[in-house]
Amino acid sequence: MNKVAVITGGSKGIGLAIIQKLISQDYQVYNLDLESGPAGQYISCDISNHIQTITAIKHVIEQTQRIDCLVCNAGVHFSGSIEDTTEQQLDKMFAVNVKGAYSAIQTTLPIMKAQRHGAIIIIASDQSVIAKTNSFAYNLTKHALASIAKTTALDYAKYNIRANAVCPGTIETPLYHHAIDSYCKKSGANKEEVHQAEAALQPLGRLGQPQEVAELVAFLASEHASFITGSLQMIDGGYTTG
């Protein structure tokens, strides 16, 4: 029987790359997203809605009787300082980035406990360990995701459930391009110049690619990572080492 994976926000970018990688390893993958993507079995779900998330994951359990891997990937970005961030914007960031992971993990844990195994992988950020300018709300949510990974790892190790956070740096995704476009619109900067400057900031001299994050996720989901839990796995081209 194929292993079963559930991923939130898997229709594009890092999420899509993860689905494609897991499918190549014979996982049956379910994608919970607002819009369908080109891979995985799609379930329409607003991850910021607790009831929708519960319903979607329970549907997977009814269909498969198992979940071997949960990847909490869905996220939104907002650029601004604390003064620039409205209460509504902060609420949206927490609803998607933090509450979405909370709902998905909480609903998945009972079946993983019954199985006595499971891998929970949270897509966090280099901003789970460092600060960046004009990133108050996004940074706050990514630190929260790191905390979720650590506390879940400790609470559920006795069930052989592992929880880890993958912390990408600057990865070339639709979310990245949206953030750059928004910055250029506000500042009047040239996008290609900003893009080149971002690449130059990385010690390896380039941006990361979604497929590279997917490789790390697949490793953490596998038995090769059976002694890794509660970790923050940096994949940032060396950015946070300085």
C-alpha positions in Angstrom: 0.0 0.0 0.0 1.3 3.4 -0.9 2.1 5.8 1.9 -0.3 8.8 2.2 0.8 12.4 2.4 -1.3 15.5 2.9 0.1 18.9 2.0 -1.5 22.3 2.4 -0.9 24.9 -0.3 0.4 22.5 -2.9 -0.8 24.0 -6.1 2.4 26.0 -6.9 5.8 26.9 -5.8 7.5 24.9 -3.1 4.3 23.0 -2.4 3.9 21.8 -5.9 7.6 20.7 -6.0 7.0 18.7 -2.8 4.0 17.0 -4.2 5.9 16.0 -7.4 8.8 14.7 -5.3 6.6 12.6 -3.0 4.6 11.2 -5.9 7.9 10.1 -7.5 8.5 8.2 -4.3 5.2 6.4 -4.6 3.2 8.5 -2.1 -0.5 9.0 -2.6 -0.6 12.8 -2.1 -3.6 15.0 -1.3 -3.4 18.8 -1.9 -5.4 21.1 0.3 -5.6 24.5 -1.5 -7.9 27.2 -2.6 -7.2 26.4 -6.2 -6.3 23.2 -8.0 -2.8 22.4 -9.1 -1.2 20.1 -11.7 -0.3 17.3 -9.3 -1.8 15.4 -6.4 -5.4 14.7 -5.5 -7.0 18.1 -5.0 -9.3 19.0 -2.2 -10.7 22.5 -2.1 -9.9 24.0 1.2 -9.3 27.4 2.8 -6.6 26.5 5.2 -7.4 29.5 7.4 -10.9 28.0 8.0 -10.6 25.6 10.9 -13.8 23.6 10.0 -12.8 23.3 6.3 -9.4 22.0 7.3 -10.8 19.5 9.7 -13.3 18.3 7.1 -10.7 18.0 4.3 -8.3 15.9 6.5 -11.0 13.7 7.9 -12.0 13.0 4.2 -8.5 11.8 3.5 -8.6 9.6 6.6 -11.9 8.1 5.6 -10.5 7.4 2.1 -7.2 5.9 3.1 -7.3 5.0 6.8 -3.9 6.6 7.3 -1.7 9.6 7.0 2.1 9.0 7.0 3.2 12.5 6.2 1.7 16.0 6.8 3.4 19.0 5.2 2.1 22.3 6.4 3.1 24.6 3.5 0.3 27.1 2.9 1.3 30.6 3.7 0.9 34.2 2.7 3.4 37.1 2.8 3.0 40.7 3.9 5.8 43.4 3.9 5.7 46.1 6.5 6.8 47.3 9.9 4.6 47.1 12.9 3.2 50.6 12.2 2.4 49.6 8.6 0.5 46.5 9.7 -3.2 46.7 10.4 -5.0 44.5 12.8 -6.8 42.9 9.8 -3.5 42.2 8.0 -2.1 40.6 11.2 -5.2 38.5 11.7 -4.9 37.2 8.1 -1.3 36.3 8.5 -2.0 34.3 11.6 -5.1 32.7 10.2 -3.2 31.3 7.2 0.4 30.8 8.4 -0.2 29.7 12.0 -3.8 28.7 12.5 -3.7 26.7 9.3 -0.8 24.6 10.6 -2.5 24.3 14.0 -5.7 23.0 12.4 -4.0 20.6 10.1 -1.7 19.2 12.7 -4.3 18.9 15.4 -6.6 17.0 13.1 -3.9 14.6 11.8 -2.4 13.7 15.1 -5.1 11.1 16.2 -4.5 8.9 13.1 -0.7 9.2 13.5 -1.0 8.2 17.2 -3.1 5.2 16.3 -0.5 4.2 13.6 2.3 4.8 16.1 4.2 6.7 13.4 4.1 9.9 11.3 6.2 12.7 9.9 5.0 16.3 10.3 7.0 18.8 8.3 6.3 22.5 8.6 7.5 24.9 6.0 8.8 27.8 8.1 11.5 30.3 6.9 15.0 31.6 7.6 12.9 34.3 9.4 12.1 31.6 12.0 15.6 32.3 13.4 16.5 35.9 12.2 14.8 39.2 11.7 14.5 41.2 8.5 13.4 44.7 7.9 9.7 45.5 7.0 8.7 41.9 8.0 6.9 42.3 11.3 3.9 40.1 10.7 5.6 37.5 8.5 8.5 37.1 10.8 6.2 36.8 13.8 4.3 33.9 12.2 7.4 32.1 11.1 8.8 32.2 14.6 5.5 30.7 15.7 5.8 27.9 13.3 9.3 27.0 14.6 7.7 26.8 18.1 4.9 24.5 16.8 7.5 22.1 15.4 9.5 22.0 18.6 6.6 21.6 21.0 4.8 19.0 18.8 8.1 17.0 18.5 8.4 16.8 22.3 4.7 16.1 23.0 4.4 13.3 20.4 7.8 11.6 20.3 6.4 8.8 22.5 4.1 7.9 19.6 7.0 7.8 17.1 5.7 11.0 15.5 8.4 13.3 14.3 7.9 17.0 13.7 10.5 19.2 12.0 10.5 22.7 10.4 12.1 23.3 7.1 13.4 26.9 7.0 14.0 28.1 3.4 15.8 31.3 2.7 15.1 33.2 -0.6 13.6 30.6 -2.9 12.4 31.6 -6.4 8.7 31.0 -6.2 5.5 32.8 -7.2 5.4 34.1 -3.6 8.9 35.5 -4.0 8.0 37.2 -7.2 4.8 38.7 -5.7 6.9 40.1 -2.8 9.4 41.6 -5.2 6.7 43.1 -7.4 5.0 44.6 -4.3 8.3 46.1 -3.2 9.0 47.6 -6.6 5.6 49.0 -6.8 6.0 50.8 -3.5 9.6 51.9 -4.0 9.8 52.4 -7.8 12.9 50.1 -7.9 13.8 48.0 -11.0 12.7 44.4 -10.5 15.7 42.9 -12.3 18.1 44.9 -10.2 16.3 43.9 -7.0 16.3 40.3 -8.2 20.1 40.4 -8.8 20.7 42.1 -5.5 18.8 39.3 -3.7 20.9 36.7 -5.4 24.1 38.5 -4.4 23.1 38.5 -0.8 23.3 34.7 -0.6 26.7 33.3 0.2 26.2 30.8 -2.6 25.5 33.6 -5.0 22.0 32.5 -6.2 18.5 32.0 -5.1 17.2 28.5 -4.0 14.8 26.5 -6.2 11.6 24.8 -5.0 13.0 21.4 -6.0 15.8 21.8 -3.6 13.4 22.3 -0.7 11.4 19.3 -1.9 14.4 17.1 -1.7 14.9 18.1 2.0 11.2 17.5 2.8 11.3 14.1 1.2 14.3 13.2 3.3 12.7 14.3 6.5 9.6 12.3 5.6 11.6 9.1 5.1 13.0 6.5 7.4 16.5 7.9 6.7 15.5 10.8 9.1 14.1 8.5 11.8 16.2 10.1 14.5 15.5 13.7 13.5 12.7 15.6 15.3 12.2 19.0 16.8 14.8 20.5 14.4 14.9 23.6 12.3 16.4 22.6 9.0 18.0 25.6 7.3 18.0 25.6 3.5 19.1 29.2 2.8 22.4 29.1 0.8 24.3 30.0 4.0 22.4 33.2 4.6 21.8 32.8 8.3 25.3 31.6 9.1 26.7 35.1 9.2 
